[in-house]
Amino acid sequence: MILPEIRVNPVIQKEWGWSIAFAVFFGGLGGGLFLLSEVVFISMGMVLGIIGMCLSVIFLVLDLGKRVRLWRVFCKPQTSWLSRGAIFLTGAIVFGILYVAPLYIAGLPWETGTALKSILGLTAGIFAFLVILYTGFLISTSGFIPIWNTLLLPIQFTIYAFLGGIDVIFIINALGWITVDVKIFAPIAAVLLVATLVLLGIYLTIMFSVRMDAKEGVNLLIRSSLSPLFIWGVFVIGLIIPIVIDLLMILLFPNSEATTPLTLLSISSALTLIGSFLYRFTLLKAGVYYPQI
C-alpha cells in the first residue's frame, strides 16, 4: 500500500510581537549606550542607557505578564535566555544606578576615585554587555524558528547595540545636552553601518540559499506585506541613507563644530535607530516554523 504524501504548511509564530521587539531593541540600545558612555564618561549617556534598559524591562513585563507570574522569569537561568536576560537587566540597572548616583547625590561612600566606585562601574559594565548579548541569544536560541536559529543574530544585535549607543550620543550632542568630539565616533559609526549591511546580506543569503527550511521566513521579509518595512525601513532608511550621510559628513565637513554636520549626523542617527527597531520587528514577524505531525 502506498501511503499518501503528507505536506505540512509553514506556520507564522504569533507568540512574540511588538512588545518583545521593543524589549530587545531598548535592551540592546540601553546596554550599548551605557557601556560606551561609561568608557568615555558621558554621564547623560549612562543615565539614558539605564532608562533604555528600564524600558526593556517594562516591555518584557507587558508581554510576560499576560502568561506567567513574573517571579518565575528568574527561576531558570541554567536553560532559559529569558531568565538570564531578566537577571542581566536587573544587575545592569541596579549597579548602573549605584555607579552614577555620586554624580547627583553628594556624600555617598562610593564617591569618584574610590575602589568601591570602580568595582561598581566594572560590574555595571559587565552586566550591560551581557544584556547586549542576551538580546541576540534570546531570539537565536529559539530553535523551532529556522530563520532565527543562527549565531549571526547575536553578532548583528551586538553591532546594532553599539551603533545605537553612538547614535544616541550624536543626537544628544546635537541637542546641546552634552559636548563631545564627533570626529571620534563618526568613522566608527560608518564602519559599524557598513559591517551591519554586509552581515545582513550574508545572513539573508545563507538563510535563503543554504538553509532551505528558513527560506519561507526570508520570503516573508522580501516578498510579503513585510517587505516595505524590511527593504525600505531596514535597508534603505536604516542603513543605506545613514551610510551616505556619514561618508559625506566625514569627507565634506571636517570641522566637527559646524552646525551642518551635527544636524546631518543626528538625522542619520535617528534613521539608523528606526531601522534597528524595524529589523527586530520584521524578524519576529517573519518567524516561520513547520509544526510536527
BAPA-13846 format. One record per residue (C-alpha): residue in one letter; x, y, z. Coordinates in pm, 1 decimal, padded with zeros to 6 digits, always signed. Layout:
<sites>
SITE  r      east     north        up
SITE  a         X         Y         Z
...
</sites>
This chain:
<sites>
SITE  r      east     north        up
SITE  m  +00000.0  +00000.0  +00000.0
SITE  i  +00132.0  +00341.9  -00097.6
SITE  l  +00095.0  +00597.9  +00176.8
SITE  p  -00025.4  +00940.7  +00068.4
SITE  e  +00230.4  +01221.4  +00077.0
SITE  i  +00184.0  +01444.1  +00377.3
SITE  r  +00259.2  +01810.0  +00328.3
SITE  v  +00298.8  +02037.0  +00626.4
SITE  n  +00231.0  +02403.4  +00567.3
SITE  p  +00455.2  +02655.1  +00742.1
SITE  v  +00304.2  +02844.6  +01034.7
SITE  i  +00386.7  +03203.1  +01134.0
SITE  q  +00455.4  +03236.2  +01505.9
SITE  k  +00218.1  +03464.1  +01697.3
SITE  e  +00375.0  +03445.3  +02044.0
SITE  w  +00629.4  +03724.7  +02007.1
SITE  g  +00528.0  +04059.6  +01860.2
SITE  w  +00584.0  +04430.7  +01903.5
SITE  s  +00640.7  +04418.6  +02281.1
SITE  i  +00932.5  +04173.6  +02251.2
SITE  a  +01067.1  +04376.2  +01958.4
SITE  f  +01071.4  +04686.8  +02178.7
SITE  a  +01217.7  +04486.5  +02468.6
SITE  v  +01519.5  +04358.9  +02272.8
SITE  f  +01560.2  +04695.7  +02096.3
SITE  f  +01571.3  +04900.8  +02416.7
SITE  g  +01776.2  +04635.1  +02595.2
SITE  g  +02049.2  +04639.1  +02331.4
SITE  l  +02032.7  +05015.4  +02287.4
SITE  g  +02045.7  +05082.3  +02661.5
SITE  g  +02328.8  +04838.1  +02719.8
SITE  g  +02535.4  +04973.6  +02430.0
SITE  l  +02476.8  +05335.3  +02527.5
SITE  f  +02564.0  +05275.8  +02892.6
SITE  l  +02882.0  +05084.7  +02808.2
SITE  l  +03007.1  +05341.0  +02555.6
SITE  s  +02920.1  +05631.0  +02785.8
SITE  e  +03099.5  +05465.3  +03075.1
SITE  v  +03415.3  +05420.1  +02867.3
SITE  v  +03427.9  +05786.1  +02757.1
SITE  f  +03249.5  +05907.1  +03071.9
SITE  i  +02934.9  +06074.6  +02941.7
SITE  s  +02709.4  +06092.7  +03247.1
SITE  m  +02396.2  +06180.9  +03049.0
SITE  g  +02462.2  +05883.5  +02821.5
SITE  m  +02488.1  +05647.4  +03118.2
SITE  v  +02160.2  +05776.3  +03260.4
SITE  l  +01983.3  +05738.4  +02925.6
SITE  g  +02132.1  +05390.1  +02892.3
SITE  i  +01981.9  +05291.9  +03226.8
SITE  i  +01647.3  +05437.8  +03118.2
SITE  g  +01667.2  +05234.0  +02797.1
SITE  m  +01721.4  +04912.0  +02991.8
SITE  c  +01431.9  +05004.3  +03223.4
SITE  l  +01210.0  +05042.8  +02915.9
SITE  s  +01321.4  +04696.5  +02807.6
SITE  v  +01202.2  +04558.8  +03141.2
SITE  i  +00868.1  +04738.0  +03105.9
SITE  f  +00803.9  +04585.8  +02762.4
SITE  l  +00904.1  +04241.6  +02888.7
SITE  v  +00655.2  +04279.2  +03173.3
SITE  l  +00385.8  +04387.3  +02926.9
SITE  d  +00446.4  +04069.0  +02727.5
SITE  l  +00515.7  +03814.3  +03000.2
SITE  g  +00261.4  +03948.0  +03246.4
SITE  k  -00011.3  +03807.8  +03027.1
SITE  r  +00105.6  +03448.5  +03056.8
SITE  v  +00328.6  +03380.0  +03356.8
SITE  r  +00392.3  +03504.0  +03705.4
SITE  l  +00678.7  +03744.7  +03673.7
SITE  w  +00886.4  +03595.5  +03950.7
SITE  r  +00912.8  +03271.5  +03752.1
SITE  v  +01115.7  +03452.4  +03485.4
SITE  f  +01417.8  +03445.0  +03718.7
SITE  c  +01391.0  +03074.5  +03800.7
SITE  k  +01561.1  +02900.9  +03505.0
SITE  p  +01891.6  +03074.9  +03426.6
SITE  q  +02055.5  +02738.4  +03354.2
SITE  t  +01839.6  +02677.9  +03047.4
SITE  s  +01647.8  +02995.2  +02961.6
SITE  w  +01790.1  +03306.8  +02798.9
SITE  l  +01477.6  +03487.5  +02914.0
SITE  s  +01573.6  +03416.2  +03275.0
SITE  r  +01933.1  +03516.3  +03209.5
SITE  g  +01815.6  +03836.1  +03046.6
SITE  a  +01598.4  +03923.8  +03345.9
SITE  i  +01898.2  +03875.7  +03574.5
SITE  f  +02133.1  +04071.7  +03345.1
SITE  l  +01888.0  +04361.5  +03312.6
SITE  t  +01833.7  +04374.2  +03687.5
SITE  g  +02207.7  +04373.0  +03753.8
SITE  a  +02283.8  +04637.7  +03491.5
SITE  i  +02010.1  +04868.8  +03617.9
SITE  v  +02089.3  +04830.4  +03989.5
SITE  f  +02467.5  +04858.1  +03958.9
SITE  g  +02432.3  +05127.4  +03692.9
SITE  i  +02220.4  +05342.9  +03923.0
SITE  l  +02465.6  +05291.3  +04207.5
SITE  y  +02755.9  +05384.3  +03978.1
SITE  v  +02607.7  +05713.9  +03855.2
SITE  a  +02445.2  +05809.4  +04187.6
SITE  p  +02751.3  +06001.2  +04324.1
SITE  l  +02730.3  +06232.0  +04022.3
SITE  y  +02397.1  +06359.9  +04151.2
SITE  i  +02398.8  +06279.5  +04525.0
SITE  a  +02681.1  +06410.2  +04742.9
SITE  g  +02826.3  +06224.4  +05039.8
SITE  l  +02781.9  +05864.9  +04923.2
SITE  p  +03050.6  +05617.7  +05043.1
SITE  w  +03149.8  +05535.0  +04685.6
SITE  e  +03249.2  +05879.7  +04562.3
SITE  t  +03453.3  +05917.2  +04243.9
SITE  g  +03804.8  +05782.5  +04288.9
SITE  t  +03721.6  +05518.0  +04547.8
SITE  a  +03780.0  +05146.1  +04492.3
SITE  l  +03412.1  +05073.3  +04554.3
SITE  k  +03313.7  +05314.0  +04274.6
SITE  s  +03548.7  +05130.8  +04036.0
SITE  i  +03404.1  +04793.3  +04134.7
SITE  l  +03050.0  +04919.8  +04082.3
SITE  g  +03144.7  +05058.3  +03740.4
SITE  l  +03311.4  +04735.3  +03631.9
SITE  t  +03015.9  +04527.7  +03749.7
SITE  a  +02763.8  +04755.5  +03578.6
SITE  g  +02964.4  +04743.3  +03255.7
SITE  i  +02979.9  +04363.3  +03259.6
SITE  f  +02606.5  +04335.6  +03316.0
SITE  a  +02539.0  +04590.7  +03039.6
SITE  f  +02744.9  +04384.2  +02793.2
SITE  l  +02561.8  +04068.4  +02899.8
SITE  v  +02231.9  +04248.8  +02832.2
SITE  i  +02353.5  +04318.8  +02478.0
SITE  l  +02438.4  +03951.1  +02424.4
SITE  y  +02110.7  +03834.2  +02573.7
SITE  t  +01900.3  +04030.9  +02323.7
SITE  g  +02053.8  +03831.7  +02038.2
SITE  f  +02068.0  +03490.3  +02202.4
SITE  l  +01709.5  +03518.5  +02323.8
SITE  i  +01594.4  +03500.6  +01962.6
SITE  s  +01869.6  +03287.5  +01806.7
SITE  t  +01825.8  +03001.0  +02054.6
SITE  s  +01457.0  +02959.5  +01967.3
SITE  g  +01544.1  +02655.7  +01760.6
SITE  f  +01197.1  +02583.2  +01627.4
SITE  i  +01212.9  +02900.3  +01412.9
SITE  p  +01472.2  +02825.8  +01141.4
SITE  i  +01529.7  +03186.2  +01032.1
SITE  w  +01621.8  +03279.5  +01389.7
SITE  n  +01844.6  +02981.9  +01462.0
SITE  t  +02188.2  +03125.0  +01376.9
SITE  l  +02477.9  +03281.7  +01564.5
SITE  l  +02475.4  +03565.7  +01312.6
SITE  l  +02185.8  +03725.0  +01503.4
SITE  p  +02377.3  +03784.2  +01830.9
SITE  i  +02662.3  +03930.9  +01624.4
SITE  q  +02425.0  +04161.5  +01436.5
SITE  f  +02243.3  +04265.0  +01752.4
SITE  t  +02574.1  +04340.8  +01926.5
SITE  i  +02683.6  +04566.9  +01641.3
SITE  y  +02341.4  +04731.8  +01636.9
SITE  a  +02366.3  +04790.8  +02013.7
SITE  f  +02695.5  +04981.1  +01993.9
SITE  l  +02582.5  +05159.8  +01678.0
SITE  g  +02264.1  +05264.7  +01858.8
SITE  g  +02469.5  +05391.4  +02151.2
SITE  i  +02674.6  +05610.9  +01917.4
SITE  d  +02353.8  +05729.9  +01750.5
SITE  v  +02206.4  +05848.4  +02079.4
SITE  i  +02533.9  +06024.5  +02165.0
SITE  f  +02518.0  +06205.7  +01829.5
SITE  i  +02156.1  +06309.2  +01889.8
SITE  i  +02200.6  +06442.6  +02243.2
SITE  n  +02519.1  +06617.1  +02131.4
SITE  a  +02327.6  +06792.4  +01851.0
SITE  l  +02057.4  +06888.2  +02103.8
SITE  g  +02322.2  +07053.3  +02320.8
SITE  w  +02276.9  +06817.8  +02616.4
SITE  i  +02642.3  +06710.0  +02602.4
SITE  t  +02958.1  +06818.3  +02423.3
SITE  v  +03168.2  +06553.4  +02250.9
SITE  d  +03408.3  +06549.6  +01957.6
SITE  v  +03208.8  +06369.6  +01688.2
SITE  k  +03530.4  +06306.5  +01494.9
SITE  i  +03598.1  +06025.7  +01740.5
SITE  f  +03269.1  +05847.3  +01676.7
SITE  a  +03176.4  +05930.2  +01314.5
SITE  p  +03427.3  +05690.8  +01148.2
SITE  i  +03335.3  +05416.9  +01395.4
SITE  a  +02966.4  +05464.4  +01318.1
SITE  a  +03036.0  +05445.9  +00943.8
SITE  v  +03232.0  +05121.3  +00986.2
SITE  l  +02957.7  +04968.6  +01202.9
SITE  l  +02692.3  +05068.0  +00947.5
SITE  v  +02884.3  +04902.7  +00663.4
SITE  a  +02950.9  +04594.0  +00877.6
SITE  t  +02578.8  +04570.9  +00959.5
SITE  l  +02487.0  +04596.8  +00591.0
SITE  v  +02738.3  +04327.4  +00492.7
SITE  l  +02635.2  +04091.2  +00772.9
SITE  l  +02268.4  +04138.3  +00690.4
SITE  g  +02338.1  +04049.0  +00327.3
SITE  i  +02532.6  +03738.1  +00433.6
SITE  y  +02255.6  +03640.4  +00674.6
SITE  l  +01982.2  +03664.5  +00411.6
SITE  t  +02193.5  +03475.8  +00157.1
SITE  i  +02260.8  +03191.0  +00397.8
SITE  m  +01901.8  +03169.9  +00512.7
SITE  f  +01766.8  +03173.2  +00156.5
SITE  s  +02024.0  +02957.0  -00022.0
SITE  v  +02174.5  +02724.2  +00235.1
SITE  r  +01906.7  +02690.5  +00498.5
SITE  m  +01611.3  +02575.2  +00288.1
SITE  d  +01394.1  +02544.8  +00597.3
SITE  a  +01443.7  +02917.8  +00657.1
SITE  k  +01354.7  +03016.7  +00301.1
SITE  e  +00991.0  +03080.2  +00390.6
SITE  g  +01095.6  +03336.1  +00651.2
SITE  v  +01317.5  +03521.7  +00402.9
SITE  n  +01032.3  +03522.2  +00152.1
SITE  l  +00814.0  +03689.8  +00413.6
SITE  l  +01077.9  +03960.6  +00464.6
SITE  i  +01130.2  +04043.0  +00096.8
SITE  r  +00813.2  +03933.9  -00083.8
SITE  s  +00519.2  +03983.1  +00150.3
SITE  s  +00346.4  +04268.1  +00328.9
SITE  l  +00658.4  +04293.7  +00547.6
SITE  s  +00879.2  +04382.8  +00250.7
SITE  p  +00818.1  +04762.9  +00259.6
SITE  l  +00917.0  +04774.2  +00627.1
SITE  f  +01216.6  +04549.4  +00571.2
SITE  i  +01351.6  +04671.4  +00237.0
SITE  w  +01272.1  +05040.6  +00274.1
SITE  g  +01275.9  +05065.2  +00653.1
SITE  v  +01569.5  +04841.3  +00747.1
SITE  f  +01786.8  +04858.3  +00434.8
SITE  v  +01724.6  +05195.8  +00271.8
SITE  i  +01622.3  +05422.7  +00561.7
SITE  g  +01813.9  +05239.4  +00833.8
SITE  l  +02140.6  +05160.3  +00652.4
SITE  i  +02192.4  +05298.5  +00301.4
SITE  i  +02092.3  +05660.5  +00369.6
SITE  p  +02285.6  +05679.0  +00701.2
SITE  i  +02597.1  +05535.3  +00532.1
SITE  v  +02579.1  +05801.1  +00260.7
SITE  i  +02521.9  +06079.2  +00516.1
SITE  d  +02808.9  +05962.9  +00738.8
SITE  l  +03052.2  +05935.3  +00449.7
SITE  l  +02954.9  +06281.0  +00319.0
SITE  m  +02999.2  +06424.0  +00667.1
SITE  i  +03345.8  +06272.6  +00702.8
SITE  l  +03458.1  +06384.1  +00355.8
SITE  l  +03290.9  +06724.5  +00320.5
SITE  f  +03265.8  +06857.2  +00676.3
SITE  p  +03595.3  +06801.6  +00857.8
SITE  n  +03503.8  +07075.8  +01109.6
SITE  s  +03309.4  +06883.3  +01375.2
SITE  e  +03194.7  +07204.1  +01545.4
SITE  a  +02986.6  +07320.0  +01247.3
SITE  t  +02608.4  +07307.2  +01276.3
SITE  t  +02552.6  +07134.2  +00941.3
SITE  p  +02740.8  +06807.3  +01010.7
SITE  l  +02593.2  +06780.7  +01360.0
SITE  t  +02244.4  +06810.5  +01214.8
SITE  l  +02322.9  +06558.6  +00941.3
SITE  l  +02466.4  +06314.1  +01195.4
SITE  s  +02159.8  +06344.0  +01417.7
SITE  i  +01932.5  +06277.3  +01117.4
SITE  s  +02145.8  +05979.3  +01018.2
SITE  s  +02135.4  +05852.7  +01376.5
SITE  a  +01757.4  +05883.0  +01401.2
SITE  l  +01715.9  +05690.5  +01074.2
SITE  t  +01951.8  +05418.2  +01196.3
SITE  l  +01757.5  +05379.1  +01520.8
SITE  i  +01433.0  +05345.7  +01324.4
SITE  g  +01588.3  +05079.5  +01103.0
SITE  s  +01731.7  +04899.7  +01404.8
SITE  f  +01389.3  +04864.5  +01564.8
SITE  l  +01223.5  +04765.5  +01236.1
SITE  y  +01480.9  +04489.0  +01191.4
SITE  r  +01381.4  +04333.8  +01523.3
SITE  f  +01011.7  +04377.3  +01449.4
SITE  t  +01015.8  +04233.8  +01096.0
SITE  l  +01244.8  +03948.9  +01201.2
SITE  l  +00997.4  +03844.4  +01469.8
SITE  k  +00706.6  +03875.6  +01226.5
SITE  a  +00892.6  +03652.5  +00978.3
SITE  g  +00925.9  +03374.8  +01235.0
SITE  v  +00802.1  +03072.8  +01039.5
SITE  y  +00812.5  +02713.7  +01159.3
SITE  y  +00689.0  +02375.5  +01045.2
SITE  p  +00465.0  +02207.7  +01303.8
SITE  q  +00535.4  +01848.8  +01394.4
SITE  i  +00282.3  +01590.5  +01279.5
</sites>
